[in-house]
């Protein structure tokens, strides 16, 4: 298996390298691509050093089987034809193709089979908050159709990339040494000691693009008419996103039914003993593959609704791991080329 990573120097690119090694993905040859700035940088994979090549138009992907792209929507759109024209499968981590009708949007725990129908040779990785939510809601959907979802997200600095994580750390240093934050570049406002109720650009409806991704992507992944309303908030944790989720089902579901379904669900770890202060938090989900769930309870305002809390590492399951799980599925069923 010949594998390439586009955007190898970024936070997700680095996580792809780690997870490919950890999961013993069948990599016979590895090629790393990046911008002119990162070209020449070396990274180690399975005891061997690899040098990042500059991404340019041409035939560099001619003999490659799987290409993981994580360099932004603009780069994905510009180089998609170069990547796929010789038959490579492009697993894209940007927003470039997610809502295109001829590009499957895949979370393996929910709709792995969709990856088999890819007319353009592209499979899209969903938005991180959507991925974590549908992994948890899919087993509940099997109990009773979910009609409506309300979400408040609590998204860490790492969702905006490695530079954003560094900025948050720098802001805390400035607060401790000078009593005032001077560095505000990656976020619209100071994030240290603060929360920012906006992620991505605002649309005409006053919902952000991030919030609309959760509406549209959830319907596509779950093949559902579910209606989703989200408020996405940037919080001052460093890594792992969390979500408070309310969902209305066609028939009432008990807490016990939901807990049982979640305990048996792939990719989910149930940590739900609130009377003893047991519930998942970002500090413990960071670096983990599963989405952690707790605080499952009946909604006091609606007999057909329940609410839960989830947290997960959005660089792993919300990005790199999900992409690799898609590739693992294609290898398992013999559908790479």
Buried (B, 14 or more C-beta within 10 A) or exposed (E): BBBBBBBBBBBBBBBBBBBBBEBEBEBEEBBBBBBEEBBEEEBEBEEEEBEBBEBEEEEBBEEBBBBBBBBBBEBBEBBBEBBBEEEBBBBBBBBBBBBEEEBBBBBBBBBBEBBEEBEBBBBBBBBBBBBBBBBBBBBBBEBBBBBBBBBBBBBBBBBBBBEBBEBBBBBBEBBEEEEEBEBEEBBEEBBBEEEBEBBBEEEEEEBBBBBBBBBBBBBBBBEBEBBBBBBBBBBBBBBBBBBBBBBBBEEBBEEEBBBBBBEEBEBBBBBBEEEEEEBBBBEEBBEBBBBBBBBBBBBEEBEBBBBBBBBBBBBBBBBBBBBBBBBBBBBEEEEEE
